[in-house]
Amino acid sequence: MDTLVSAMNMMDLAIPFARILNIEDIPARIIITLLTNILISALFTNLIQKTSINAQHYFNGLIGVIAMYYCFGTQIWHVVIDAILFTALIKTLGGQLSTVIITWITVLPHLLYGYYHIVMSGIEARTIYWTMPHCVLTLKLLGLSIDLFSTRQVKSKQNSLEKAPLETENISILEVFGFVFFYPTSLVGPQVQFRRYKDFVDGKLYERDRIKRNIPYGINRFIAGIVAGLFFSILVPYVPINHLVSKEFASSTLLYKLSYTALRHFIALKQYYTVWLFCEAACVFTGVSYKSEDKEGSVDWSSCAGVKLIPLETAYNTQMVVESFNVTTNEWAMQYVYKRFKFLNNKLLSQLITLLFISLWHGFYVGYYLCSFWQIPILLLEKIVTPLLLLSKQPKHARYIAYALGVIYRYHTVSIPFTFFQLLTWERCWAFSSAIQHCLFIEYAIAIPIFIVLTSMRRKPKKRAENSTD
């Protein structure tokens, strides 16, 4: 037995790959898997799409299971058991409200148990654990349970003009298997709704005979991922995260500390780019990323984009960053959390609930919550200030100056919360915040009163106008 294990280890590419990149085995396995997914989708999609629908579901799910087992071993039972229980649930209860409730009180707590185990077991905070694929699964199952319920509600209304999320409540076991373990999306995302996946397999997403998969765009995403990965691997050793909580960092000037934080944020982002771009490339090669076709026949394949590269890299305010980063997860949160609290008739409260859910979905570390909730005062302030500073209304020379200042502002306001996200624990976040003299929280204290004043100034002219017309 020991000989067999040794032989398998010798054949495992992850071990030398991990040594070359100076990373742990599991991250190396994930990268190898993502690259393999690209190769499989590029070479075998045309062949698989010529088989039966059931064969496609089986292939999509089986490759996903194998990939997940390669990365996490027997830990994937956490994902498998929830997938089985959910399948049994929808086959017995269908799209009832009870299905939604049971899914939310079983799948999400199972994920939270994993996070609790990480914290209580003293596992290294940044260790990649079975919770990674399970957090992807959690959004898939929660979203599908809501879609099933919404479909049932719409179809129960006579003469309803509302469009049902799904064509039917009846979903086969093989469809759930293929959807849950769909290999380009099951490991780290992106989030693909069941309706999109089913239309893709059924050949209804786009006209396959007329529209061909965009191989050049997929290669573009793959090359961009390679470049981002090399950029990160080469430069990140020069900006270690532990330096942010060191005595040397704390004793430096504030300008140095803020500049270092912004620079590390710029470099660290590239690891997320790499993963998302590899996943997007695989989705493009399969064709599931099809979005739309314009009148000129140009096809948009960006529906599975985790990051909008150019908008994000050229962003000059926080809103642009939010709209361009972790795109499919944000869209999921908007569709299945934010809009579900529309009945509250309070956008701010709906946003707070959504941010709380996203933070909890990431885990229990305080860094996640600090990163999420910084958005509220800054974005509220931007809604007031940005219209006053529109670049298009400024002289050309002033436009460049305003843009440069906007980029500096963006890196400052985003890099600090992002650092909290990476530092994770309260002790490390507090040490970092103390080192930069809690400037973020001071800015909060300044921004909120300014927002209140500016808001009142905008409302007064409207009231005067109304009074004059009376």
Secondary structure, 3 states (H helix, E strand, C coil): CHHHHHHHHHHCCHHHHHHHHCCCHHHHHHHHHHHHHHHHHHHHHHHHCCCCHHHHHHHHHHHHHHHHHHHHHHHHHHHHHHHHHHHHHHHHHCCCHHHHHHHHHHHHHHHHHHHHHHHHCCCCCCCCCCHHHHHHHHHHHHHHHHHHHHHHHHHHCCCCCCCCCCCCCCCCHHHHHHHHCCCCCCCCCCCCCHHHHHHHHHCCCCCCCCCCCCHHHHHHHHHHHHHHHHHHHHHHHHCCHHHHHCHHHHCCCHHHHHHHHHHHHHHHHHHHHHHHHHHHHHHHHHCCCCCEECCCCCEECCCCCCECHHHHHCCCCHHHHHHHECHHHHHHHHHHHHHHHHHHCCHHHHHHHHHHHHHHHHCCCHHHHHHHHCHHHHHHHHHHHHHHHCHHHCCHHHHHHHHHHHHHHHHHHHHHHHHHHHHCCHHHHHHHHHHCCCHHHHHHHHHHHHHHHHHHHHHHHHHHHHHHHC
